[in-house]
Structure formats: structure tokens, C-alpha cells
Amino acid sequence: MKRENGRIIFYSLAGVYLVYLAYNMIRDLGQVEGVEKIIMIIAAVVFAVFGAGLVIWGVRKGMEQMKNPSVEEAGEASEDTEEETEALQEKTDLEAALRETDKLESSEEK
């Protein structure tokens, strides 16, 4: 889950940067003319839309994880339970094998 948290933060920061770039492009529109101005407007709008989308997505995911921390803990708990189950199964198999060995030894002695 730590990797997922890092990814959410990274995407959110990338969104903030895209919004910042869009703001700077709009601010500097007075310095360009003609086709360049149209291209800058289009690029600024695209950057702003994608940036805002990334920021909103990141905030929602972060809020969701804050509200439901048990989802992460449940995932970790299920991994522990699987390991415990495997260890118990190995122990049971070993005990059964030892009983069989004891039975064989006792039947050979008779």
C-alpha cells in the first residue's frame, strides 16, 4: 500500500504542476501573437483540465484511504492469516509423519 500512496501523491503533485504551467501560459499570452497564441491557449486549457483532474483524483483517493484504513489492515491481516495457515498445515503434516514413523518402529519391534 505504501507504493499506492506514493503514486497518489506523485500524480497529485504532477496535477498541481500542470495547473501551474497552464496559469503561466495564460499569464504570458500578451507576449505572443497569431497562431502561437491559439496554440498556447489550447495547450493551457489541456494542461489545466488534466492537472485539475489529477489533483481532484488524488484528493478523492487520499480521502477514501483516510476514511477506510481498515482496508489496508485487512489486506495485511489476510496475508498473516495465510502464512499462519500454511505453518499450521506443515506442523500437522510433520506430526502425522512422526506418528507414522512411531507406528512403523513399534510394529517392527513386535
N, C-alpha and C positions, 0 to 999 in steps of 0.2 A: 504494500500500500504506500510505502514511502515514495516509490518511483511514481505512482499515480499522483501523489500530492505535488511532487516536483514538477511533473508535466503540467498540471493545472496552473501552478504559479508561473511557469515559463510561458505558457500560452497567454495568460492574463497580462504579463509584462509585455509580450510581443504586441498584444492588442493596444495597450497604452502607448507604445512606441508608434504604432501605425496611426493612431489618432493624433499624436504629437506631430508626425510628419504631415498629415493632412492639414492641420492647423497652420504649420509653417508655409505649406504650399499656397494656401488661401491667402495668407498674410502677404506673401510675395507676388501676388498676381499683378500688382501695379507695375512691376518691373519688366513684364513680358507683354508681347503683342501678337496678334494674328492667331495662327494655328497652334502655336505653342501655348497660348492662353487657354484654348479649348482643351488641349491635351492635359494641361495641368489641372484644370477644373475636373475633368473626368477622373484623372488619377487620384486627386484629393478626395473625391466622393467615394471612389472604390476603397481607398485606404481607410476613410472614416467609417464606412459601413462594416468592412471586415474587422477593423480594430474594435469598434463598439461591440460587434458580435462576439469577439473573443473575450473581451472584458466581461460582458454580461454572462457568457457561458462559464467563465472562471468563477465569477462571484456566486452563481447559482450552484455550481458543483461544490464550492467551498462551504456554502451554507448547508447544502444537503449532507455533506460529511460531518459538519458540526452537529447537526440535528440527529444523525444516526451513527454515532460512533460504535454502537454495538455491532454493526455490520462488519466492521474491520475485526473486532474482537471475536465475533462468531467464526469468521474465517480462520483466524489463528487458533481458536479453540478446537475447531474441527480437525485441523492438522495435528494438533496434540492428541486428540482422541484416536485418530487413525494410527499414529505411532504407538500409542498405548495398546491398542487392539492388536497390532502386529506383534508387539513384545509379549503380550499375554498368550497369543497363539503359539509363538515359539516356545514359551515356557511350558505350555500344555503339551506340545509335541515332544519336548525333551523329557518331561515327566513320564509320558506314555512309553517312550523308548526305554527309559530306565526300568520301568515296571516289566516290560517285555524281557529285558536282559535279566532281571532278577528271576523271572519265571523260568527262563531257559536254564539258568545256573542251578536253580533248585530242582528242576526236573532231571538234570544231568547227575546231580548228587544222589538221587534216589536210585 
